[in-house]
Amino acid sequence: MEDLILFSCLIVSSSWPDHFIHLFGNLVSVPSGGTTPCHYGEEVWQDGSSLRTTIRAENEVEANKLANNYRFGFRKWKSHVTERPIEDRSDIVRELYSELNFVRPQGSLITCGNIAYLILFGWWISLAYLLVCVLMFLTIIGVPYGKLCWKLSCYFLWPFGKSILKVTVMTVLFHIFPHYVCARAFVCVCMCVCACLLACLVSCAVPCWVQCRVSTYVWLLLGYPLLGLIHSLACFLSWILVFTIPVAKMNARTLAIILLMPPEDVHIHRLKKVDDQVLLCCYHAFNWYYYKYTLDGINVFAVNLLPLVITTLVVGYVDTENQFVSSEAKFAAAVSSIIPLSYYIGMGIASISAQSNFAVGAVVNATFGSITEMTFYITALLRGHKAGTKCYEEIVKAALTGTLLGCILFIPGISMIIGGFKHREQRFNSRSAGVSSALLFISVGGVFAPTLFSKAYGSLVCAGCSSSQANTSGPFTCMDCHYDMVSTYISCSPLVYTISVLLPSAYLIGLIFTLKTHSHIYDIQVSDTGTGMCDTSLYWFLMLRALSVLIMATLLMAACADLTTEHIKPILDHSSISQYFIGVTVLAMVPEIPEIFNGIQFALQNNISLSLEVGNCIAVQVCMIQIPLLILFNTFYDVGFVLLFSDLHLWASIFSVIVVNYIFMDGKSDYFQGTALVVVYLILLALYFFAPSPHTC
């Protein structure tokens, strides 16, 4: 099957042959003139002889998204935006989406997951069926359903290795004469004639109320509602656990099909090759690969966390007096709600950019790429201005610094560690990584320039000074000395506005460099072979739908950010942990959790270059887009935000940029280098943990 779409990046500069060979790590060469079958996934390789970089994708839309992943300025998203035909996927993935109604060769059924099912679900579902069985026998009329409950009670105690079949009277007779075709035909004709005569007799001589099965009404009134409640509870619990989704499918299929069938048609047998219609058969209750499971293109974890968002907003805005839920619980729920909303925003950006040209995608990415963080920063500054405290401003600065540190230390570090365990050594283009590194230096230098200026020209203010009683002319002992940077900041306001213009300009120059004048670094062109061979079926088939999801997620994000800032004050007042630590950890890294998983997945695919770009892209956007936007917002609506950072923020950021540039110098990565980055990040977190809280808090 020759339905591969090849994207070739031809290197036209002869001065970079040795650097660009290692751009995408351990790559696979494509034989000249050869063809490759359509492969559903993201794979990158390079032909060393022609210096050709190739990306494989299953359709044009997905390839467009992959191409945007390699361009500067875009956040890197792993999730697919197109539906992938189930028949073309691996056996592991096909099993995830199976309906548990086909018989296949079985392996060992005594597994840890199946034993866990017995402990967590099997015994109480079986007990519920026993109770309903007794109830049906007590009604006398519902005895057929009582027998069914007894069989299902034994089944759900240990369903593995058994199948539920739909067996009719005709099927039973066919099994009596399995080798005699004439007998089957004779029985079939006789049964049809008898059925017609019996139907005529009943319709003429028996009243209608007798024709109705009274036991069915008893079952629907007494048995089915109770079992429906039990199955719904089991389905909900197993679905929330994600890895036990087969249990959820089994309960849902039983509730929707099996319990609504005539009891005499339901039979349970050991799994074997049968001719009957298989309604349900389950082999394993637990599967690790369900982290890949998606609904309409949305990961199952994001789907499961969406009810948390709705519950958080309802409880947060209804229980304003904290009578039913504590303020700390509301804060935790609001922060957790940011995770799925960040995922939806990222998927919306990826879907729109994949369905449009790069200019539209760049505008959408620049507009919504930082919306998660900006909503929190602005709402926190507004609430702090309303309360007349500078504590919220310090929390925002700590969150900005924490995002910067996490993206240039933790995300690349953890990606190198996990990727290094699978791949001994991973390579990347140090020249292309140098573009982001240079922008990081410019970003950190620009952001902290007003702080350095205020320290250089600020007045030293001391409090609590005293001298020795015996020697009044001796030196004074001062307990609290600091620079009065605020008064100096007023004089350097033009410097702040100059920086707020220069940083976005540098960001724009970086875009022009990588997309126009030196586009051969990232330029990915469509090959003449295989274009459009694979069918394209979008999950979010209309750009309007993706844009609607994006806007709705942004509005929900703003509401969750408002609840977060509203309920963070009690935590700041009563917590023994430094407010700096809360800002650089919880508030900074929770919105970046989807990006952390993306970086890890890229590293596992031996594509460490994208893992590094994940963190660098966010760090550059923090310094060159988010902070200038906060300055612009403060210009039009004065909330008291000043671009002055504490010494801890200043030196931690500078030290981190130096360390990460030193490690990226050789164009190689392994788990030891990743460990070094993570250890540096943890050391800085320890400094924040033991540091005293800001004076304004």
Beta strands, then each sheet from edge to edge (+ up, - down):
strand 1: 5-10
strand 2: 43-47
strand 3: 52-57
strand 4: 162-166
strand 5: 266-270
strand 6: 277-281
strand 7: 294-295
strand 8: 298-299
strand 9: 426-427
strand 10: 459-463
strand 11: 480-484
strand 12: 525-526
strand 13: 668-669
sheet 1: 2+ 3- 1+ 12-
sheet 2: 5+ 4- 6+
sheet 3: 7+ 8-
sheet 4: 9+ 13-
sheet 5: 10+ 11-
end
